[in-house]
């Protein structure tokens, strides 16, 4: 009796199986590397977009504050050289004790900028709370503060913003302080000094120059503000091992002469 057996095809050898696994592993590694690179690029682009958004918002905030800066004289409660003298209150004439003079310190309105710190009075306050008892007037300050990073322990520079909605005798302190930019290398301001105004001529344009500081308590700049201000922000490189990123803009001041009203 003849017995027939089914014919089976030839199987894979061990060498073929190992070669197939090696090829599959290589494809998997390359695919994973491509996916990882794609996610890394996405994270980098997201971080850069977030940084640019923070810088854009910060420059807009600084520009709005500076463009609304102003000075005020004695008619508005200030003094020609702020903070030097005391002024007599109008209530002193009707006081019950005529021998007692009621003196109060004048409010300070000015613009004081030295290095990377600037303090000034401005009309740029935004009321964000319901029934907030505050006007548009505010004392604004910008400065750099060294802060230790909680994750790395390194000292980093932060751009701080100070706002005081209560006018007082000094524009260099008071109010609340918060971080405007987390990590920054430099914060620089330059001021366009057009010189004394000569009506009907263009001499102020020809004689104008950029200066590094502005102080309305000094004789050469008292009673006036710069016509333009250049803002320069320098941030650490992103990603590392590249150059620092620099952002520059200019703002024009709405009021450059002392207000009397």
Phi and psi in degrees as GROMACS dihedral restraints (atoms count N, CA, C in turn):
[ dihedral_restraints ]
;  ai    aj    ak    al  type     phi  dphi    fc
    3     4     5     6     1   -85.7    20    10
    4     5     6     7     1   130.6    20    10
    6     7     8     9     1  -112.8    20    10
    7     8     9    10     1   127.0    20    10
    9    10    11    12     1  -106.3    20    10
   10    11    12    13     1   141.5    20    10
   12    13    14    15     1  -115.3    20    10
   13    14    15    16     1   144.7    20    10
   15    16    17    18     1   -65.0    20    10
   16    17    18    19     1   145.8    20    10
   18    19    20    21     1   -91.7    20    10
   19    20    21    22     1   124.6    20    10
   21    22    23    24     1  -100.3    20    10
   22    23    24    25     1   146.6    20    10
   24    25    26    27     1   -72.5    20    10
   25    26    27    28     1   161.2    20    10
   27    28    29    30     1   -70.1    20    10
   28    29    30    31     1   130.5    20    10
   30    31    32    33     1   -82.4    20    10
   31    32    33    34     1   179.3    20    10
   33    34    35    36     1   -82.0    20    10
   34    35    36    37     1   143.3    20    10
   36    37    38    39     1   -84.2    20    10
   37    38    39    40     1   165.7    20    10
   39    40    41    42     1   -61.2    20    10
   40    41    42    43     1   -36.4    20    10
   42    43    44    45     1   -64.7    20    10
   43    44    45    46     1   -41.7    20    10
   45    46    47    48     1   -65.3    20    10
   46    47    48    49     1   -40.4    20    10
   48    49    50    51     1   -63.0    20    10
   49    50    51    52     1   -43.4    20    10
   51    52    53    54     1   -65.4    20    10
   52    53    54    55     1   -39.9    20    10
   54    55    56    57     1   -64.5    20    10
   55    56    57    58     1   -41.4    20    10
   57    58    59    60     1   -63.4    20    10
   58    59    60    61     1   -43.0    20    10
   60    61    62    63     1   -64.2    20    10
   61    62    63    64     1   -37.8    20    10
   63    64    65    66     1   -64.8    20    10
   64    65    66    67     1   -42.0    20    10
   66    67    68    69     1   -64.9    20    10
   67    68    69    70     1   -43.9    20    10
   69    70    71    72     1   -62.8    20    10
   70    71    72    73     1   -40.0    20    10
   72    73    74    75     1   -64.3    20    10
   73    74    75    76     1   -41.8    20    10
   75    76    77    78     1   -62.7    20    10
   76    77    78    79     1   -43.3    20    10
   78    79    80    81     1   -63.6    20    10
   79    80    81    82     1   -40.9    20    10
   81    82    83    84     1   -63.8    20    10
   82    83    84    85     1   -44.1    20    10
   84    85    86    87     1   -62.7    20    10
   85    86    87    88     1   -45.0    20    10
   87    88    89    90     1   -65.0    20    10
   88    89    90    91     1   -39.7    20    10
   90    91    92    93     1   -64.7    20    10
   91    92    93    94     1   -43.3    20    10
   93    94    95    96     1   -65.7    20    10
   94    95    96    97     1   -38.2    20    10
   96    97    98    99     1   -63.5    20    10
   97    98    99   100     1   -40.5    20    10
   99   100   101   102     1   -66.4    20    10
  100   101   102   103     1   -41.0    20    10
  102   103   104   105     1   -66.8    20    10
  103   104   105   106     1   -42.5    20    10
  105   106   107   108     1   -62.1    20    10
  106   107   108   109     1   -42.2    20    10
  108   109   110   111     1   -63.9    20    10
  109   110   111   112     1   -36.2    20    10
  111   112   113   114     1   -66.1    20    10
  112   113   114   115     1   -44.0    20    10
  114   115   116   117     1   -67.0    20    10
  115   116   117   118     1   -38.0    20    10
  117   118   119   120     1   -63.8    20    10
  118   119   120   121     1   -41.4    20    10
  120   121   122   123     1   -65.2    20    10
  121   122   123   124     1   -39.5    20    10
  123   124   125   126     1   -62.6    20    10
  124   125   126   127     1   -44.4    20    10
  126   127   128   129     1   -63.7    20    10
  127   128   129   130     1   -40.6    20    10
  129   130   131   132     1   -65.1    20    10
  130   131   132   133     1   -43.9    20    10
  132   133   134   135     1   -66.1    20    10
  133   134   135   136     1   -36.8    20    10
  135   136   137   138     1   -65.8    20    10
  136   137   138   139     1   -41.4    20    10
  138   139   140   141     1   -64.6    20    10
  139   140   141   142     1   -41.0    20    10
  141   142   143   144     1   -67.0    20    10
  142   143   144   145     1   -40.8    20    10
  144   145   146   147     1   -64.0    20    10
  145   146   147   148     1   -38.7    20    10
  147   148   149   150     1   -66.5    20    10
  148   149   150   151     1   -41.2    20    10
  150   151   152   153     1   -63.1    20    10
  151   152   153   154     1   -45.6    20    10
  153   154   155   156     1   -62.5    20    10
  154   155   156   157     1   -36.8    20    10
  156   157   158   159     1   -65.9    20    10
  157   158   159   160     1   -42.2    20    10
  159   160   161   162     1   -62.6    20    10
  160   161   162   163     1   -43.6    20    10
  162   163   164   165     1   -64.8    20    10
  163   164   165   166     1   -42.2    20    10
  165   166   167   168     1   -61.9    20    10
  166   167   168   169     1   -46.0    20    10
  168   169   170   171     1   -65.0    20    10
  169   170   171   172     1   -40.2    20    10
  171   172   173   174     1   -65.7    20    10
  172   173   174   175     1   -44.7    20    10
  174   175   176   177     1   -64.0    20    10
  175   176   177   178     1   -37.5    20    10
  177   178   179   180     1   -64.2    20    10
  178   179   180   181     1   -41.8    20    10
  180   181   182   183     1   -66.1    20    10
  181   182   183   184     1   -45.6    20    10
  183   184   185   186     1   -63.4    20    10
  184   185   186   187     1   -44.2    20    10
  186   187   188   189     1   -62.5    20    10
  187   188   189   190     1   -41.5    20    10
  189   190   191   192     1   -63.7    20    10
  190   191   192   193     1   -41.5    20    10
  192   193   194   195     1   -64.4    20    10
  193   194   195   196     1   -46.9    20    10
  195   196   197   198     1   -69.4    20    10
  196   197   198   199     1   -40.1    20    10
  198   199   200   201     1   -66.7    20    10
  199   200   201   202     1   -21.6    20    10
  201   202   203   204     1   -98.6    20    10
  202   203   204   205     1     9.5    20    10
  204   205   206   207     1   -64.4    20    10
  205   206   207   208     1   151.1    20    10
  207   208   209   210     1  -155.5    20    10
  208   209   210   211     1   164.0    20    10
  210   211   212   213     1  -119.0    20    10
  211   212   213   214     1   152.7    20    10
  213   214   215   216     1  -139.2    20    10
  214   215   216   217     1   144.9    20    10
  216   217   218   219     1   -98.8    20    10
  217   218   219   220     1  -164.9    20    10
  219   220   221   222     1   -57.5    20    10
  220   221   222   223     1   -31.8    20    10
  222   223   224   225     1   -65.8    20    10
  223   224   225   226     1   -17.5    20    10
  225   226   227   228     1  -109.8    20    10
  226   227   228   229     1    14.4    20    10
  228   229   230   231     1    95.6    20    10
  229   230   231   232     1    -0.8    20    10
  231   232   233   234     1   -99.6    20    10
  232   233   234   235     1  -167.2    20    10
  234   235   236   237     1  -139.9    20    10
  235   236   237   238     1   156.7    20    10
  237   238   239   240     1   -58.9    20    10
  238   239   240   241     1   -43.3    20    10
  240   241   242   243     1  -115.7    20    10
  241   242   243   244     1    98.9    20    10
  243   244   245   246     1   -56.1    20    10
  244   245   246   247     1   138.1    20    10
  246   247   248   249     1    80.7    20    10
  247   248   249   250     1     4.5    20    10
  249   250   251   252     1   -87.9    20    10
  250   251   252   253     1   -34.9    20    10
  252   253   254   255     1  -127.8    20    10
  253   254   255   256     1   168.9    20    10
  255   256   257   258     1  -101.9    20    10
  256   257   258   259     1   146.9    20    10
  258   259   260   261     1  -114.9    20    10
  259   260   261   262     1   148.8    20    10
  261   262   263   264     1   -83.0    20    10
  262   263   264   265     1   131.7    20    10
  264   265   266   267     1   -69.8    20    10
  265   266   267   268     1   146.5    20    10
  267   268   269   270     1   -67.7    20    10
  268   269   270   271     1   -21.9    20    10
  270   271   272   273     1   -73.7    20    10
  271   272   273   274     1   -10.7    20    10
  273   274   275   276     1   -64.8    20    10
  274   275   276   277     1   -27.6    20    10
  276   277   278   279     1   -72.1    20    10
  277   278   279   280     1   -27.4    20    10
  279   280   281   282     1  -108.0    20    10
  280   281   282   283     1    12.2    20    10
  282   283   284   285     1   -67.1    20    10
  283   284   285   286     1   148.1    20    10
  285   286   287   288     1   -63.1    20    10
  286   287   288   289     1   -32.0    20    10
  288   289   290   291     1  -107.2    20    10
  289   290   291   292     1    97.3    20    10
  291   292   293   294     1   -67.7    20    10
  292   293   294   295     1   -13.9    20    10
  294   295   296   297     1   -81.3    20    10
  295   296   297   298     1   -12.6    20    10
  297   298   299   300     1  -101.9    20    10
  298   299   300   301     1   123.5    20    10
  300   301   302   303     1   -91.2    20    10
  301   302   303   304     1   127.1    20    10
  303   304   305   306     1   -91.7    20    10
  304   305   306   307     1   114.5    20    10
  306   307   308   309     1  -114.6    20    10
  307   308   309   310     1   141.0    20    10
  309   310   311   312     1  -134.5    20    10
  310   311   312   313     1   147.6    20    10
  312   313   314   315     1   -75.2    20    10
  313   314   315   316     1   137.9    20    10
  315   316   317   318     1   -69.3    20    10
  316   317   318   319     1   151.9    20    10
  318   319   320   321     1   -69.7    20    10
  319   320   321   322     1   151.4    20    10
  321   322   323   324     1  -107.5    20    10
  322   323   324   325     1   123.6    20    10
  324   325   326   327     1  -122.7    20    10
  325   326   327   328     1   124.6    20    10
  327   328   329   330     1  -175.7    20    10
  328   329   330   331     1  -169.8    20    10
  330   331   332   333     1  -144.7    20    10
  331   332   333   334     1   112.8    20    10
  333   334   335   336     1  -125.9    20    10
  334   335   336   337     1   113.2    20    10
  336   337   338   339     1  -130.0    20    10
  337   338   339   340     1   121.1    20    10
  339   340   341   342     1  -137.4    20    10
  340   341   342   343     1   118.8    20    10
  342   343   344   345     1    63.3    20    10
  343   344   345   346     1  -129.4    20    10
  345   346   347   348     1   -93.2    20    10
  346   347   348   349     1    12.1    20    10
  348   349   350   351     1  -116.5    20    10
  349   350   351   352     1   137.8    20    10
  351   352   353   354     1  -141.9    20    10
  352   353   354   355     1   137.5    20    10
  354   355   356   357     1  -134.9    20    10
  355   356   357   358     1   136.1    20    10
  357   358   359   360     1  -161.8    20    10
  358   359   360   361     1   164.5    20    10
  360   361   362   363     1   -97.7    20    10
  361   362   363   364     1   143.9    20    10
  363   364   365   366     1  -152.3    20    10
  364   365   366   367     1   162.5    20    10
  366   367   368   369     1  -102.0    20    10
  367   368   369   370     1    28.9    20    10
  369   370   371   372     1  -103.5    20    10
  370   371   372   373     1     8.6    20    10
  372   373   374   375     1   -65.4    20    10
  373   374   375   376     1   134.8    20    10
  375   376   377   378     1  -108.1    20    10
  376   377   378   379     1   123.9    20    10
  378   379   380   381     1   -80.4    20    10
  379   380   381   382     1   114.1    20    10
  381   382   383   384     1  -109.8    20    10
  382   383   384   385     1    -9.2    20    10
  384   385   386   387     1  -106.6    20    10
  385   386   387   388     1   142.6    20    10
  387   388   389   390     1   -61.2    20    10
  388   389   390   391     1   134.7    20    10
  390   391   392   393     1    58.2    20    10
  391   392   393   394     1    31.5    20    10
  393   394   395   396     1   -67.6    20    10
  394   395   396   397     1   126.8    20    10
  396   397   398   399     1   -89.9    20    10
  397   398   399   400     1    75.8    20    10
  399   400   401   402     1  -152.6    20    10
  400   401   402   403     1   147.1    20    10
  402   403   404   405     1   -93.8    20    10
  403   404   405   406     1  -172.3    20    10
  405   406   407   408     1   -74.7    20    10
  406   407   408   409     1   -16.0    20    10
  408   409   410   411     1   -71.6    20    10
  409   410   411   412     1   141.5    20    10
  411   412   413   414     1  -159.1    20    10
  412   413   414   415     1   156.1    20    10
  414   415   416   417     1   -99.5    20    10
  415   416   417   418     1   121.6    20    10
  417   418   419   420     1  -116.1    20    10
  418   419   420   421     1   142.6    20    10
  420   421   422   423     1  -139.9    20    10
  421   422   423   424     1   143.6    20    10
  423   424   425   426     1  -126.7    20    10
  424   425   426   427     1   138.1    20    10
  426   427   428   429     1  -161.0    20    10
  427   428   429   430     1   165.5    20    10
  429   430   431   432     1   -98.4    20    10
  430   431   432   433     1   137.0    20    10
  432   433   434   435     1  -128.9    20    10
  433   434   435   436     1   133.1    20    10
  435   436   437   438     1   -82.9    20    10
  436   437   438   439     1   124.4    20    10
  438   439   440   441     1  -130.2    20    10
  439   440   441   442     1   140.3    20    10
  441   442   443   444     1   -82.7    20    10
  442   443   444   445     1   125.6    20    10
  444   445   446   447     1   -68.4    20    10
  445   446   447   448     1   131.8    20    10
  447   448   449   450     1   -70.0    20    10
  448   449   450   451     1   -27.2    20    10
  450   451   452   453     1   -86.2    20    10
  451   452   453   454     1   -48.6    20    10
  453   454   455   456     1   -95.1    20    10
  454   455   456   457     1   -21.5    20    10
  456   457   458   459     1    80.8    20    10
  457   458   459   460     1     1.7    20    10
  459   460   461   462     1   -84.8    20    10
  460   461   462   463     1   154.6    20    10
  462   463   464   465     1   -80.1    20    10
  463   464   465   466     1   127.9    20    10
  465   466   467   468     1  -124.6    20    10
  466   467   468   469     1   155.2    20    10
  468   469   470   471     1   -96.5    20    10
  469   470   471   472     1   135.3    20    10
  471   472   473   474     1  -124.2    20    10
  472   473   474   475     1   141.7    20    10
  474   475   476   477     1   -88.5    20    10
  475   476   477   478     1   118.6    20    10
  477   478   479   480     1  -104.5    20    10
  478   479   480   481     1   149.1    20    10
  480   481   482   483     1  -123.6    20    10
  481   482   483   484     1   129.9    20    10
  483   484   485   486     1  -115.5    20    10
  484   485   486   487     1   136.1    20    10
  486   487   488   489     1  -136.2    20    10
  487   488   489   490     1   129.2    20    10
  489   490   491   492     1  -127.6    20    10
  490   491   492   493     1   114.1    20    10
  492   493   494   495     1   -89.8    20    10
  493   494   495   496     1     3.7    20    10
  495   496   497   498     1  -109.9    20    10
  496   497   498   499     1   106.3    20    10
  498   499   500   501     1   -59.9    20    10
  499   500   501   502     1   137.3    20    10
  501   502   503   504     1  -145.2    20    10
  502   503   504   505     1  -164.4    20    10
  504   505   506   507     1   -83.0    20    10
  505   506   507   508     1    -4.0    20    10
  507   508   509   510     1  -142.1    20    10
  508   509   510   511     1   139.4    20    10
  510   511   512   513     1   -99.9    20    10
  511   512   513   514     1     5.5    20    10
  513   514   515   516     1  -102.8    20    10
  514   515   516   517     1     4.2    20    10
  516   517   518   519     1  -154.2    20    10
  517   518   519   520     1   169.7    20    10
  519   520   521   522     1    93.5    20    10
  520   521   522   523     1   167.1    20    10
  522   523   524   525     1    85.2    20    10
  523   524   525   526     1  -166.9    20    10
  525   526   527   528     1  -108.6    20    10
  526   527   528   529     1   148.1    20    10
  528   529   530   531     1  -121.9    20    10
  529   530   531   532     1   135.7    20    10
  531   532   533   534     1  -144.6    20    10
  532   533   534   535     1   163.7    20    10
  534   535   536   537     1   -81.5    20    10
  535   536   537   538     1   126.8    20    10
  537   538   539   540     1   -92.3    20    10
  538   539   540   541     1   -44.8    20    10
  540   541   542   543     1  -131.1    20    10
  541   542   543   544     1   132.9    20    10
  543   544   545   546     1   -70.6    20    10
  544   545   546   547     1   -46.1    20    10
  546   547   548   549     1  -131.8    20    10
  547   548   549   550     1   119.9    20    10
  549   550   551   552     1  -147.9    20    10
  550   551   552   553     1   148.9    20    10
  552   553   554   555     1   -95.6    20    10
  553   554   555   556     1   -48.5    20    10
  555   556   557   558     1  -143.1    20    10
  556   557   558   559     1   148.7    20    10
  558   559   560   561     1  -133.8    20    10
  559   560   561   562     1   112.2    20    10
  561   562   563   564     1  -126.6    20    10
  562   563   564   565     1   140.7    20    10
  564   565   566   567     1  -126.4    20    10
  565   566   567   568     1   138.6    20    10
  567   568   569   570     1  -126.7    20    10
  568   569   570   571     1   147.5    20    10
  570   571   572   573     1  -123.9    20    10
  571   572   573   574     1   132.3    20    10
  573   574   575   576     1   -86.5    20    10
  574   575   576   577     1   112.2    20    10
  576   577   578   579     1   -96.9    20    10
  577   578   579   580     1   104.1    20    10
  579   580   581   582     1   -82.0    20    10
  580   581   582   583     1    -6.3    20    10
  582   583   584   585     1    78.9    20    10
  583   584   585   586     1   176.5    20    10
  585   586   587   588     1   -57.6    20    10
  586   587   588   589     1   138.2    20    10
  588   589   590   591     1   -72.0    20    10
  589   590   591   592     1   130.3    20    10
  591   592   593   594     1  -115.4    20    10
  592   593   594   595     1   104.8    20    10
  594   595   596   597     1   -62.5    20    10
  595   596   597   598     1   137.6    20    10
  597   598   599   600     1    81.4    20    10
  598   599   600   601     1     7.9    20    10
  600   601   602   603     1  -131.5    20    10
  601   602   603   604     1   170.3    20    10
  603   604   605   606     1  -109.9    20    10
  604   605   606   607     1    18.6    20    10
  606   607   608   609     1   -65.4    20    10
  607   608   609   610     1   -32.1    20    10
  609   610   611   612     1   -62.6    20    10
  610   611   612   613     1   -32.9    20    10
  612   613   614   615     1   -68.6    20    10
  613   614   615   616     1   -42.9    20    10
  615   616   617   618     1   -69.1    20    10
  616   617   618   619     1   -34.5    20    10
  618   619   620   621     1   -91.8    20    10
  619   620   621   622     1    -4.0    20    10
  621   622   623   624     1   -67.4    20    10
  622   623   624   625     1   155.8    20    10
  624   625   626   627     1  -156.0    20    10
  625   626   627   628     1   156.8    20    10
  627   628   629   630     1   -85.0    20    10
  628   629   630   631     1   134.8    20    10
  630   631   632   633     1  -124.7    20    10
  631   632   633   634     1   157.4    20    10
  633   634   635   636     1   -89.9    20    10
  634   635   636   637     1   -13.8    20    10
  636   637   638   639     1  -144.0    20    10
  637   638   639   640     1   162.0    20    10
  639   640   641   642     1  -151.5    20    10
  640   641   642   643     1   126.1    20    10
  642   643   644   645     1  -140.8    20    10
  643   644   645   646     1   112.5    20    10
  645   646   647   648     1   -76.6    20    10
  646   647   648   649     1    -3.0    20    10
  648   649   650   651     1   -87.5    20    10
  649   650   651   652     1    -5.9    20    10
  651   652   653   654     1   -96.1    20    10
  652   653   654   655     1   149.5    20    10
  654   655   656   657     1   -60.8    20    10
  655   656   657   658     1   -40.2    20    10
  657   658   659   660     1   -69.8    20    10
  658   659   660   661     1   -20.4    20    10
  660   661   662   663     1  -125.6    20    10
  661   662   663   664     1    12.3    20    10
  663   664   665   666     1   -71.1    20    10
  664   665   666   667     1   143.4    20    10
  666   667   668   669     1    77.2    20    10
  667   668   669   670     1     8.5    20    10
  669   670   671   672     1  -153.3    20    10
  670   671   672   673     1   158.2    20    10
  672   673   674   675     1  -119.0    20    10
  673   674   675   676     1   160.9    20    10
  675   676   677   678     1   -66.5    20    10
  676   677   678   679     1   150.9    20    10
  678   679   680   681     1   -78.4    20    10
  679   680   681   682     1   -29.6    20    10
  681   682   683   684     1  -138.7    20    10
  682   683   684   685     1   154.4    20    10
  684   685   686   687     1  -134.3    20    10
  685   686   687   688     1   131.0    20    10
  687   688   689   690     1   -99.2    20    10
  688   689   690   691     1   127.7    20    10
  690   691   692   693     1  -109.8    20    10
  691   692   693   694     1   129.7    20    10
  693   694   695   696     1  -130.7    20    10
  694   695   696   697     1   122.2    20    10
  696   697   698   699     1  -114.1    20    10
  697   698   699   700     1   131.5    20    10
  699   700   701   702     1  -121.4    20    10
  700   701   702   703     1   121.6    20    10
  702   703   704   705     1  -112.9    20    10
  703   704   705   706     1   154.3    20    10
  705   706   707   708     1   -59.6    20    10
  706   707   708   709     1   158.8    20    10
  708   709   710   711     1   -66.5    20    10
  709   710   711   712     1   145.8    20    10
  711   712   713   714     1  -146.0    20    10
  712   713   714   715     1   111.2    20    10
  714   715   716   717     1   -74.0    20    10
  715   716   717   718     1   172.6    20    10
  717   718   719   720     1   -60.7    20    10
  718   719   720   721     1   168.2    20    10
  720   721   722   723     1    65.2    20    10
  721   722   723   724     1    23.8    20    10
  723   724   725   726     1  -124.7    20    10
  724   725   726   727     1  -177.1    20    10
  726   727   728   729     1   -80.9    20    10
  727   728   729   730     1   156.5    20    10
  729   730   731   732     1   -61.8    20    10
  730   731   732   733     1   148.8    20    10
  732   733   734   735     1   -96.3    20    10
  733   734   735   736     1   131.2    20    10
  735   736   737   738     1  -118.0    20    10
  736   737   738   739     1   133.5    20    10
  738   739   740   741     1  -126.4    20    10
  739   740   741   742     1   128.2    20    10
  741   742   743   744     1  -132.1    20    10
  742   743   744   745     1   138.6    20    10
  744   745   746   747     1  -150.0    20    10
  745   746   747   748     1   169.2    20    10
  747   748   749   750     1  -131.4    20    10
  748   749   750   751     1   149.5    20    10
  750   751   752   753     1  -130.3    20    10
  751   752   753   754     1   150.3    20    10
  753   754   755   756     1  -107.1    20    10
  754   755   756   757     1   133.0    20    10
  756   757   758   759     1   -80.5    20    10
  757   758   759   760     1   137.0    20    10
  759   760   761   762     1   -73.4    20    10
  760   761   762   763     1   -34.3    20    10
  762   763   764   765     1  -129.3    20    10
  763   764   765   766     1   124.5    20    10
  765   766   767   768     1  -116.2    20    10
  766   767   768   769     1   -10.6    20    10
  768   769   770   771     1  -110.6    20    10
  769   770   771   772     1   161.6    20    10
  771   772   773   774     1   -67.0    20    10
  772   773   774   775     1   138.6    20    10
  774   775   776   777     1   -90.7    20    10
  775   776   777   778     1   136.4    20    10
  777   778   779   780     1  -133.5    20    10
  778   779   780   781     1   103.5    20    10
